[in-house]
């Protein structure tokens, strides 16, 4: 009865979990705060720190939000353009639009501006209003607070003046175009951000798909296929050749070689025997074995990588943190200046004092709205990013540039970044009476039907030397150990030295070489006699040594990180002149290195190409992905090298430093407008010179600032990152 109940209960659990696996991944049940990604909860709600609504850790693959933002943005563009034309033509001395039947000037132009900007501010900008009002409600002011305050005040003020034109004093004018343009620019940023979230979510979901949906559960009555999500610790699962592992576990029966490159980045398959640990998502390349499940769901190594990446992607960039800190002080300060301005004008201003005070106070709020800053960074980025793309450097965000420009420590992944990322046959050592050419021909024939990376390298090497590869007979594979075959009537054994020794081969000749090899190794015997050793290495990229030197010339500390063994890492570091390296690191251990470096005050960068690099790419202050790398690496990184050339790392740092210099100069122009404009809008000059900030003066100042920003940004078109 008990067994029956347990069986029914397990079937019920499997059915429920199977439904869940079709609709969501384990990580989908985790929620986090956009402002505090370290907070993880299993149910939606509000953040205990800032009161913001928690969002799914992995963004939904539903693009309805993206479509909604796209509609709002493009509608705001269509409606804002005529508003700007109607508002600016009189200021530029142009003749207003008119015909014998209608004249678009005066009150008619003002009412058209109001009607066109109304849906832009209220409907198109609804998501911005929601975030801004939530920031006021929680008491955590940010840039949305300032945007809502500025655009709302400008629009409401303009509506009041439109309805009551008799209130117009001191050259006051309407600001419908300012409200519409600011909201359009902010919507564009939100739309681009939503695109990035969707791509990031897609890449993370592809990681989740690395684990198979079905597992082969071993039971006393035989094997049974069950949903992988239903596995529990201590379940026994059979893994066949070519299958991916559904969970973390320990080998309890059998022997095989596992391709763990998606976790470690290393191209050599790792032998797994009884008692060794295996990880979810890795690929079984040859033999079959039975594993005992140790960790499932969000506890697996792959799931922890996904969580690390998702949390790091949501962490705020320094430029955004600075903007929010400034906004938290700037918004109350602007309100205080506005209140003081209103009070002073009410006490000492000209008649009618109330309307004069209202006009001056509102002018302070409007002039503080970040419209003057809207062009400073985007213009430099448009020119700079275009220049970067022409040199094979894809820049994904302004934050990536800012971080990269201040980097003083860069960690380079070994496999696939400093090296080619695949094993190559580099040497053949022949023993006894055998010669290298004969050994290569026999070995290629024996390995012709194998899918093992080292076997493919042997066959490729034979083809490159124009060797006609013979066919093997009586081929037999021994999981995780080696192969046996007959080629041209010769009995061939290939595999580990241990495999050959177990079959009675005297391997003492291999001893001196076997202990000094830093790469992969395959031993070979012909007709029961030790014949040769095939040496494999992951070849170093030709430009790696030059790039290391140039990075050090730029004042950047270089460290190599790898999951490979210490002897291999030491050999590569010595050849490239890298004084520091860390070997044998898991993805989580690599990420911990960045946490420690950042705690020590370093501005860090990571250059990598694999899934195993993605947590480090996400945690580093700046991240560079090699273009030929995995999708998750490219989605996590802020800079993507479209060409598989290491020179792009140096060029991207040089280019980022130059772009950030131009941006800083542009911000000086833009801030000067606000710094000078707010006091004038408050009426500081009025008692002495009778000067107030009229719309005409504001428009001229804004135009001059914009021209300065554009001209300065265009200097980036002449930059050559190779110098």
HUHULIN-V200815 format. One record per residue. RES is the residue in three letters. PSI is psi in whole degrees, 0 to 359 (* if undefined). OMEGA is omega as a letter, one per 20 degrees, with the letter a starting at -180 (NA if undefined). Layout:
BEGIN
res:RES psi:PSI omega:OMEGA
res:RES psi:PSI omega:OMEGA
END
This chain:
BEGIN
res:UNK psi:318 omega:a
res:UNK psi:315 omega:r
res:UNK psi:323 omega:r
res:UNK psi:316 omega:r
res:UNK psi:318 omega:r
res:UNK psi:320 omega:r
res:UNK psi:317 omega:r
res:UNK psi:319 omega:r
res:UNK psi:318 omega:a
res:UNK psi:321 omega:r
res:UNK psi:320 omega:r
res:UNK psi:316 omega:r
res:UNK psi:318 omega:a
res:UNK psi:320 omega:r
res:UNK psi:315 omega:r
res:UNK psi:319 omega:r
res:UNK psi:329 omega:r
res:UNK psi:319 omega:r
res:UNK psi:318 omega:a
res:UNK psi:321 omega:a
res:UNK psi:336 omega:r
res:UNK psi:335 omega:a
res:UNK psi:336 omega:a
res:UNK psi:161 omega:r
res:UNK psi:164 omega:a
res:UNK psi:322 omega:a
res:UNK psi:342 omega:a
res:UNK psi:341 omega:a
res:UNK psi:358 omega:r
res:UNK psi:138 omega:r
res:UNK psi:148 omega:a
res:UNK psi:165 omega:a
res:UNK psi:136 omega:r
res:UNK psi:329 omega:a
res:UNK psi:334 omega:a
res:UNK psi:79 omega:a
res:UNK psi:348 omega:r
res:UNK psi:345 omega:r
res:UNK psi:121 omega:r
res:UNK psi:131 omega:r
res:UNK psi:155 omega:a
res:UNK psi:2 omega:r
res:UNK psi:150 omega:r
res:UNK psi:160 omega:r
res:UNK psi:207 omega:r
res:UNK psi:149 omega:r
res:UNK psi:131 omega:r
res:UNK psi:343 omega:a
res:UNK psi:317 omega:a
res:UNK psi:353 omega:r
res:UNK psi:0 omega:r
res:UNK psi:154 omega:a
res:UNK psi:134 omega:r
res:UNK psi:146 omega:a
res:UNK psi:157 omega:r
res:UNK psi:139 omega:a
res:UNK psi:316 omega:r
res:UNK psi:120 omega:a
res:UNK psi:146 omega:r
res:UNK psi:148 omega:r
res:UNK psi:4 omega:r
res:UNK psi:120 omega:a
res:UNK psi:23 omega:a
res:UNK psi:322 omega:r
res:UNK psi:319 omega:r
res:UNK psi:317 omega:r
res:UNK psi:320 omega:r
res:UNK psi:315 omega:r
res:UNK psi:324 omega:r
res:UNK psi:316 omega:r
res:UNK psi:314 omega:a
res:UNK psi:318 omega:a
res:UNK psi:310 omega:a
res:UNK psi:326 omega:r
res:UNK psi:320 omega:r
res:UNK psi:325 omega:r
res:UNK psi:314 omega:a
res:UNK psi:320 omega:a
res:UNK psi:329 omega:a
res:UNK psi:328 omega:a
res:UNK psi:309 omega:r
res:UNK psi:331 omega:r
res:UNK psi:316 omega:r
res:UNK psi:318 omega:a
res:UNK psi:314 omega:a
res:UNK psi:324 omega:a
res:UNK psi:326 omega:a
res:UNK psi:334 omega:a
res:UNK psi:317 omega:r
res:UNK psi:324 omega:a
res:UNK psi:330 omega:a
res:UNK psi:6 omega:r
res:UNK psi:18 omega:a
res:UNK psi:156 omega:a
res:UNK psi:127 omega:r
res:UNK psi:153 omega:r
res:UNK psi:133 omega:r
res:UNK psi:163 omega:r
res:UNK psi:175 omega:r
res:UNK psi:339 omega:a
res:UNK psi:332 omega:a
res:UNK psi:146 omega:r
res:UNK psi:117 omega:a
res:UNK psi:69 omega:r
res:UNK psi:166 omega:r
res:UNK psi:218 omega:a
res:UNK psi:322 omega:a
res:UNK psi:317 omega:r
res:UNK psi:319 omega:a
res:UNK psi:317 omega:a
res:UNK psi:323 omega:r
res:UNK psi:318 omega:r
res:UNK psi:319 omega:r
res:UNK psi:312 omega:a
res:UNK psi:323 omega:a
res:UNK psi:324 omega:a
res:UNK psi:341 omega:a
res:UNK psi:307 omega:r
res:UNK psi:332 omega:r
res:UNK psi:312 omega:a
res:UNK psi:318 omega:a
res:UNK psi:311 omega:a
res:UNK psi:308 omega:a
res:UNK psi:321 omega:a
res:UNK psi:12 omega:a
res:UNK psi:316 omega:r
res:UNK psi:326 omega:r
res:UNK psi:318 omega:r
res:UNK psi:319 omega:a
res:UNK psi:317 omega:r
res:UNK psi:320 omega:a
res:UNK psi:315 omega:a
res:UNK psi:326 omega:r
res:UNK psi:324 omega:r
res:UNK psi:322 omega:r
res:UNK psi:321 omega:a
res:UNK psi:324 omega:a
res:UNK psi:345 omega:a
res:UNK psi:4 omega:r
res:UNK psi:90 omega:a
res:UNK psi:144 omega:r
res:UNK psi:194 omega:a
res:UNK psi:330 omega:r
res:UNK psi:326 omega:r
res:UNK psi:314 omega:a
res:UNK psi:320 omega:a
res:UNK psi:313 omega:r
res:UNK psi:318 omega:a
res:UNK psi:314 omega:a
res:UNK psi:310 omega:a
res:UNK psi:319 omega:r
res:UNK psi:317 omega:r
res:UNK psi:315 omega:a
res:UNK psi:316 omega:a
res:UNK psi:313 omega:a
res:UNK psi:318 omega:r
res:UNK psi:317 omega:a
res:UNK psi:322 omega:r
res:UNK psi:317 omega:r
res:UNK psi:316 omega:r
res:UNK psi:328 omega:r
res:UNK psi:320 omega:a
res:UNK psi:329 omega:a
res:UNK psi:74 omega:a
res:UNK psi:341 omega:r
res:UNK psi:346 omega:a
res:UNK psi:351 omega:a
res:UNK psi:122 omega:r
res:UNK psi:154 omega:r
res:UNK psi:40 omega:r
res:UNK psi:21 omega:r
res:UNK psi:151 omega:a
res:UNK psi:178 omega:a
res:UNK psi:151 omega:a
res:UNK psi:36 omega:r
res:UNK psi:319 omega:a
res:UNK psi:326 omega:r
res:UNK psi:315 omega:r
res:UNK psi:314 omega:a
res:UNK psi:316 omega:a
res:UNK psi:316 omega:r
res:UNK psi:315 omega:a
res:UNK psi:323 omega:r
res:UNK psi:317 omega:r
res:UNK psi:319 omega:r
res:UNK psi:320 omega:r
res:UNK psi:322 omega:r
res:UNK psi:316 omega:r
res:UNK psi:319 omega:r
res:UNK psi:323 omega:r
res:UNK psi:315 omega:r
res:UNK psi:322 omega:r
res:UNK psi:320 omega:r
res:UNK psi:323 omega:r
res:UNK psi:317 omega:r
res:UNK psi:319 omega:r
res:UNK psi:320 omega:a
res:UNK psi:317 omega:r
res:UNK psi:318 omega:r
res:UNK psi:318 omega:r
res:UNK psi:321 omega:r
res:UNK psi:317 omega:a
res:UNK psi:320 omega:r
res:UNK psi:324 omega:r
res:UNK psi:329 omega:r
res:UNK psi:327 omega:r
res:UNK psi:317 omega:r
res:UNK psi:327 omega:a
res:UNK psi:356 omega:r
res:UNK psi:335 omega:r
res:UNK psi:137 omega:a
res:UNK psi:151 omega:r
res:UNK psi:339 omega:a
res:UNK psi:141 omega:r
res:UNK psi:153 omega:a
res:UNK psi:94 omega:a
res:UNK psi:129 omega:r
res:UNK psi:120 omega:a
res:UNK psi:163 omega:a
res:UNK psi:330 omega:a
res:UNK psi:358 omega:a
res:UNK psi:179 omega:r
res:UNK psi:145 omega:r
res:UNK psi:133 omega:r
res:UNK psi:130 omega:a
res:UNK psi:160 omega:r
res:UNK psi:136 omega:a
res:UNK psi:329 omega:a
res:UNK psi:344 omega:a
res:UNK psi:357 omega:a
res:UNK psi:147 omega:r
res:UNK psi:160 omega:r
res:UNK psi:141 omega:r
res:UNK psi:356 omega:r
res:UNK psi:147 omega:r
res:UNK psi:127 omega:a
res:UNK psi:133 omega:r
res:UNK psi:134 omega:r
res:UNK psi:123 omega:a
res:UNK psi:163 omega:r
res:UNK psi:137 omega:r
res:UNK psi:1 omega:a
res:UNK psi:152 omega:r
res:UNK psi:150 omega:a
res:UNK psi:135 omega:a
res:UNK psi:344 omega:a
res:UNK psi:173 omega:r
res:UNK psi:151 omega:a
res:UNK psi:188 omega:r
res:UNK psi:135 omega:r
res:UNK psi:126 omega:r
res:UNK psi:351 omega:r
res:UNK psi:130 omega:r
res:UNK psi:185 omega:a
res:UNK psi:135 omega:a
res:UNK psi:181 omega:r
res:UNK psi:129 omega:a
res:UNK psi:131 omega:r
res:UNK psi:106 omega:a
res:UNK psi:21 omega:a
res:UNK psi:330 omega:r
res:UNK psi:341 omega:r
res:UNK psi:317 omega:a
res:UNK psi:338 omega:a
res:UNK psi:355 omega:a
res:UNK psi:135 omega:a
res:UNK psi:340 omega:a
res:UNK psi:125 omega:r
res:UNK psi:147 omega:a
res:UNK psi:129 omega:r
res:UNK psi:137 omega:r
res:UNK psi:124 omega:r
res:UNK psi:183 omega:a
res:UNK psi:129 omega:r
res:UNK psi:348 omega:a
res:UNK psi:155 omega:a
res:UNK psi:146 omega:r
res:UNK psi:158 omega:a
res:UNK psi:149 omega:r
res:UNK psi:142 omega:r
res:UNK psi:345 omega:r
res:UNK psi:164 omega:a
res:UNK psi:128 omega:r
res:UNK psi:116 omega:a
res:UNK psi:332 omega:a
res:UNK psi:272 omega:a
res:UNK psi:175 omega:r
res:UNK psi:154 omega:r
res:UNK psi:168 omega:r
res:UNK psi:132 omega:r
res:UNK psi:151 omega:r
res:UNK psi:125 omega:a
res:UNK psi:132 omega:r
res:UNK psi:321 omega:a
res:UNK psi:142 omega:a
res:UNK psi:170 omega:r
res:UNK psi:228 omega:a
res:UNK psi:357 omega:a
res:UNK psi:349 omega:a
res:UNK psi:160 omega:r
res:UNK psi:320 omega:r
res:UNK psi:317 omega:a
res:UNK psi:324 omega:r
res:UNK psi:324 omega:r
res:UNK psi:315 omega:r
res:UNK psi:317 omega:r
res:UNK psi:318 omega:r
res:UNK psi:315 omega:a
res:UNK psi:314 omega:a
res:UNK psi:318 omega:r
res:UNK psi:318 omega:a
res:UNK psi:324 omega:r
res:UNK psi:330 omega:a
res:UNK psi:348 omega:r
res:UNK psi:146 omega:a
res:UNK psi:143 omega:r
res:UNK psi:156 omega:a
res:UNK psi:321 omega:a
res:UNK psi:325 omega:r
res:UNK psi:321 omega:r
res:UNK psi:319 omega:r
res:UNK psi:317 omega:a
res:UNK psi:318 omega:a
res:UNK psi:323 omega:r
res:UNK psi:318 omega:r
res:UNK psi:317 omega:a
res:UNK psi:322 omega:a
res:UNK psi:331 omega:r
res:UNK psi:321 omega:a
res:UNK psi:319 omega:a
res:UNK psi:308 omega:r
res:UNK psi:325 omega:a
res:UNK psi:317 omega:r
res:UNK psi:317 omega:r
res:UNK psi:319 omega:r
res:UNK psi:316 omega:r
res:UNK psi:321 omega:r
res:UNK psi:318 omega:r
res:UNK psi:316 omega:r
res:UNK psi:318 omega:r
res:UNK psi:314 omega:r
res:UNK psi:316 omega:a
res:UNK psi:315 omega:a
res:UNK psi:317 omega:r
res:UNK psi:326 omega:r
res:UNK psi:327 omega:a
res:UNK psi:325 omega:a
res:UNK psi:8 omega:a
res:UNK psi:169 omega:r
res:UNK psi:163 omega:r
res:UNK psi:147 omega:i
res:UNK psi:119 omega:a
res:UNK psi:320 omega:a
res:UNK psi:312 omega:a
res:UNK psi:325 omega:r
res:UNK psi:320 omega:r
res:UNK psi:316 omega:r
res:UNK psi:314 omega:a
res:UNK psi:314 omega:a
res:UNK psi:318 omega:a
res:UNK psi:317 omega:r
res:UNK psi:324 omega:r
res:UNK psi:323 omega:r
res:UNK psi:314 omega:a
res:UNK psi:318 omega:a
res:UNK psi:320 omega:a
res:UNK psi:337 omega:r
res:UNK psi:347 omega:r
res:UNK psi:141 omega:a
res:UNK psi:37 omega:r
res:UNK psi:325 omega:a
res:UNK psi:335 omega:a
res:UNK psi:352 omega:a
res:UNK psi:332 omega:a
res:UNK psi:340 omega:a
res:UNK psi:305 omega:a
res:UNK psi:312 omega:a
res:UNK psi:321 omega:a
res:UNK psi:314 omega:r
res:UNK psi:323 omega:a
res:UNK psi:319 omega:a
res:UNK psi:312 omega:a
res:UNK psi:313 omega:a
res:UNK psi:318 omega:a
res:UNK psi:323 omega:r
res:UNK psi:319 omega:r
res:UNK psi:319 omega:r
res:UNK psi:317 omega:a
res:UNK psi:328 omega:r
res:UNK psi:344 omega:r
res:UNK psi:18 omega:r
res:UNK psi:25 omega:a
res:UNK psi:117 omega:r
res:UNK psi:117 omega:r
res:UNK psi:124 omega:a
res:UNK psi:340 omega:a
res:UNK psi:158 omega:r
res:UNK psi:325 omega:r
res:UNK psi:321 omega:r
res:UNK psi:319 omega:r
res:UNK psi:316 omega:a
res:UNK psi:316 omega:a
res:UNK psi:314 omega:a
res:UNK psi:327 omega:a
res:UNK psi:337 omega:a
res:UNK psi:12 omega:a
res:UNK psi:134 omega:r
res:UNK psi:4 omega:r
res:UNK psi:127 omega:r
res:UNK psi:133 omega:r
res:UNK psi:131 omega:a
res:UNK psi:127 omega:r
res:UNK psi:144 omega:a
res:UNK psi:297 omega:a
res:UNK psi:122 omega:r
res:UNK psi:347 omega:r
res:UNK psi:295 omega:r
res:UNK psi:336 omega:r
res:UNK psi:175 omega:a
res:UNK psi:338 omega:r
res:UNK psi:11 omega:r
res:UNK psi:146 omega:a
res:UNK psi:138 omega:r
res:UNK psi:141 omega:r
res:UNK psi:118 omega:a
res:UNK psi:341 omega:a
res:UNK psi:149 omega:r
res:UNK psi:122 omega:r
res:UNK psi:115 omega:a
res:UNK psi:144 omega:r
res:UNK psi:167 omega:a
res:UNK psi:232 omega:a
res:UNK psi:9 omega:a
res:UNK psi:152 omega:r
res:UNK psi:160 omega:a
res:UNK psi:320 omega:a
res:UNK psi:316 omega:a
res:UNK psi:317 omega:r
res:UNK psi:318 omega:a
res:UNK psi:320 omega:r
res:UNK psi:314 omega:a
res:UNK psi:319 omega:a
res:UNK psi:318 omega:r
res:UNK psi:322 omega:r
res:UNK psi:319 omega:r
res:UNK psi:325 omega:a
res:UNK psi:3 omega:a
res:UNK psi:323 omega:a
res:UNK psi:4 omega:a
res:UNK psi:147 omega:r
res:UNK psi:3 omega:a
res:UNK psi:138 omega:a
res:UNK psi:321 omega:r
res:UNK psi:324 omega:r
res:UNK psi:317 omega:r
res:UNK psi:325 omega:r
res:UNK psi:321 omega:r
res:UNK psi:313 omega:a
res:UNK psi:317 omega:r
res:UNK psi:319 omega:a
res:UNK psi:320 omega:r
res:UNK psi:317 omega:r
res:UNK psi:321 omega:r
res:UNK psi:331 omega:r
res:UNK psi:16 omega:r
res:UNK psi:41 omega:r
res:UNK psi:130 omega:r
res:UNK psi:115 omega:a
res:UNK psi:120 omega:r
res:UNK psi:163 omega:r
res:UNK psi:147 omega:a
res:UNK psi:155 omega:r
res:UNK psi:164 omega:r
res:UNK psi:41 omega:a
res:UNK psi:136 omega:r
res:UNK psi:133 omega:a
res:UNK psi:139 omega:r
res:UNK psi:111 omega:a
res:UNK psi:125 omega:r
res:UNK psi:7 omega:a
res:UNK psi:305 omega:a
res:UNK psi:196 omega:a
res:UNK psi:162 omega:r
res:UNK psi:136 omega:a
res:UNK psi:166 omega:r
res:UNK psi:123 omega:a
res:UNK psi:121 omega:a
res:UNK psi:46 omega:r
res:UNK psi:11 omega:r
res:UNK psi:134 omega:r
res:UNK psi:119 omega:a
res:UNK psi:134 omega:r
res:UNK psi:130 omega:r
res:UNK psi:138 omega:r
res:UNK psi:210 omega:r
res:UNK psi:159 omega:r
res:UNK psi:329 omega:r
res:UNK psi:320 omega:r
res:UNK psi:316 omega:r
res:UNK psi:320 omega:a
res:UNK psi:322 omega:r
res:UNK psi:341 omega:r
res:UNK psi:21 omega:r
res:UNK psi:14 omega:r
res:UNK psi:134 omega:r
res:UNK psi:110 omega:a
res:UNK psi:15 omega:a
res:UNK psi:331 omega:r
res:UNK psi:332 omega:a
res:UNK psi:344 omega:a
res:UNK psi:301 omega:a
res:UNK psi:317 omega:a
res:UNK psi:319 omega:a
res:UNK psi:328 omega:a
res:UNK psi:347 omega:a
res:UNK psi:6 omega:a
res:UNK psi:128 omega:r
res:UNK psi:342 omega:a
res:UNK psi:209 omega:r
res:UNK psi:160 omega:a
res:UNK psi:138 omega:r
res:UNK psi:125 omega:r
res:UNK psi:151 omega:a
res:UNK psi:138 omega:r
res:UNK psi:143 omega:r
res:UNK psi:122 omega:r
res:UNK psi:52 omega:r
res:UNK psi:17 omega:a
res:UNK psi:134 omega:r
res:UNK psi:124 omega:a
res:UNK psi:320 omega:a
res:UNK psi:169 omega:r
res:UNK psi:133 omega:r
res:UNK psi:122 omega:a
res:UNK psi:131 omega:a
res:UNK psi:144 omega:r
res:UNK psi:153 omega:r
res:UNK psi:108 omega:a
res:UNK psi:140 omega:r
res:UNK psi:139 omega:r
res:UNK psi:141 omega:a
res:UNK psi:327 omega:a
res:UNK psi:0 omega:a
res:UNK psi:314 omega:a
res:UNK psi:319 omega:r
res:UNK psi:318 omega:a
res:UNK psi:320 omega:r
res:UNK psi:316 omega:r
res:UNK psi:319 omega:a
res:UNK psi:324 omega:r
res:UNK psi:319 omega:r
res:UNK psi:327 omega:r
res:UNK psi:331 omega:r
res:UNK psi:1 omega:r
res:UNK psi:23 omega:a
res:UNK psi:127 omega:r
res:UNK psi:131 omega:a
res:UNK psi:129 omega:r
res:UNK psi:136 omega:r
res:UNK psi:132 omega:r
res:UNK psi:139 omega:r
res:UNK psi:152 omega:r
res:UNK psi:358 omega:a
res:UNK psi:171 omega:a
res:UNK psi:162 omega:a
res:UNK psi:320 omega:a
res:UNK psi:319 omega:r
res:UNK psi:315 omega:r
res:UNK psi:320 omega:a
res:UNK psi:319 omega:a
res:UNK psi:317 omega:r
res:UNK psi:315 omega:a
res:UNK psi:319 omega:r
res:UNK psi:318 omega:a
res:UNK psi:325 omega:a
res:UNK psi:353 omega:a
res:UNK psi:33 omega:r
res:UNK psi:115 omega:a
res:UNK psi:337 omega:a
res:UNK psi:137 omega:r
res:UNK psi:155 omega:r
res:UNK psi:125 omega:a
res:UNK psi:162 omega:r
res:UNK psi:31 omega:a
res:UNK psi:136 omega:r
res:UNK psi:167 omega:r
res:UNK psi:321 omega:a
res:UNK psi:324 omega:r
res:UNK psi:322 omega:r
res:UNK psi:316 omega:a
res:UNK psi:323 omega:r
res:UNK psi:328 omega:r
res:UNK psi:319 omega:a
res:UNK psi:323 omega:r
res:UNK psi:317 omega:a
res:UNK psi:316 omega:a
res:UNK psi:317 omega:a
res:UNK psi:325 omega:r
res:UNK psi:333 omega:r
res:UNK psi:357 omega:r
res:UNK psi:6 omega:r
res:UNK psi:144 omega:r
res:UNK psi:112 omega:a
res:UNK psi:155 omega:r
res:UNK psi:153 omega:r
res:UNK psi:133 omega:r
res:UNK psi:121 omega:a
res:UNK psi:181 omega:a
res:UNK psi:354 omega:a
res:UNK psi:171 omega:r
res:UNK psi:322 omega:a
res:UNK psi:340 omega:r
res:UNK psi:346 omega:a
res:UNK psi:320 omega:r
res:UNK psi:321 omega:r
res:UNK psi:320 omega:r
res:UNK psi:322 omega:a
res:UNK psi:326 omega:a
res:UNK psi:334 omega:a
res:UNK psi:152 omega:r
res:UNK psi:323 omega:r
res:UNK psi:148 omega:a
res:UNK psi:139 omega:a
res:UNK psi:125 omega:r
res:UNK psi:136 omega:r
res:UNK psi:136 omega:a
res:UNK psi:330 omega:a
res:UNK psi:4 omega:a
res:UNK psi:188 omega:a
res:UNK psi:159 omega:a
res:UNK psi:321 omega:a
res:UNK psi:325 omega:r
res:UNK psi:317 omega:a
res:UNK psi:327 omega:r
res:UNK psi:334 omega:r
res:UNK psi:326 omega:a
res:UNK psi:152 omega:r
res:UNK psi:335 omega:r
res:UNK psi:131 omega:r
res:UNK psi:126 omega:r
res:UNK psi:113 omega:a
res:UNK psi:340 omega:r
res:UNK psi:140 omega:a
res:UNK psi:56 omega:a
res:UNK psi:132 omega:a
res:UNK psi:341 omega:r
res:UNK psi:334 omega:r
res:UNK psi:333 omega:r
res:UNK psi:311 omega:r
res:UNK psi:316 omega:a
res:UNK psi:321 omega:a
res:UNK psi:324 omega:r
res:UNK psi:314 omega:r
res:UNK psi:315 omega:a
res:UNK psi:318 omega:a
res:UNK psi:321 omega:r
res:UNK psi:320 omega:r
res:UNK psi:318 omega:r
res:UNK psi:318 omega:a
res:UNK psi:328 omega:r
res:UNK psi:315 omega:r
res:UNK psi:318 omega:r
res:UNK psi:317 omega:r
res:UNK psi:320 omega:r
res:UNK psi:320 omega:r
res:UNK psi:320 omega:a
res:UNK psi:329 omega:r
res:UNK psi:315 omega:r
res:UNK psi:315 omega:a
res:UNK psi:317 omega:r
res:UNK psi:327 omega:r
res:UNK psi:325 omega:r
res:UNK psi:313 omega:a
res:UNK psi:318 omega:a
res:UNK psi:320 omega:r
res:UNK psi:326 omega:a
res:UNK psi:320 omega:a
res:UNK psi:311 omega:r
res:UNK psi:321 omega:r
res:UNK psi:320 omega:r
res:UNK psi:327 omega:r
res:UNK psi:345 omega:r
res:UNK psi:23 omega:a
res:UNK psi:325 omega:a
res:UNK psi:349 omega:a
res:UNK psi:317 omega:a
res:UNK psi:334 omega:a
res:UNK psi:319 omega:a
res:UNK psi:357 omega:a
res:UNK psi:28 omega:a
res:UNK psi:129 omega:r
res:UNK psi:158 omega:a
res:UNK psi:99 omega:r
res:UNK psi:160 omega:r
res:UNK psi:325 omega:r
res:UNK psi:315 omega:r
res:UNK psi:319 omega:r
res:UNK psi:317 omega:r
res:UNK psi:319 omega:r
res:UNK psi:317 omega:r
res:UNK psi:318 omega:r
res:UNK psi:319 omega:r
res:UNK psi:316 omega:r
res:UNK psi:317 omega:r
res:UNK psi:318 omega:a
res:UNK psi:317 omega:r
res:UNK psi:319 omega:r
res:UNK psi:317 omega:a
res:UNK psi:314 omega:a
res:UNK psi:312 omega:a
res:UNK psi:319 omega:a
res:UNK psi:321 omega:a
res:UNK psi:325 omega:a
res:UNK psi:345 omega:r
res:UNK psi:336 omega:a
res:UNK psi:341 omega:a
res:UNK psi:340 omega:a
res:UNK psi:0 omega:a
res:UNK psi:141 omega:r
res:UNK psi:106 omega:a
res:UNK psi:346 omega:r
res:UNK psi:348 omega:r
res:UNK psi:* omega:NA
END
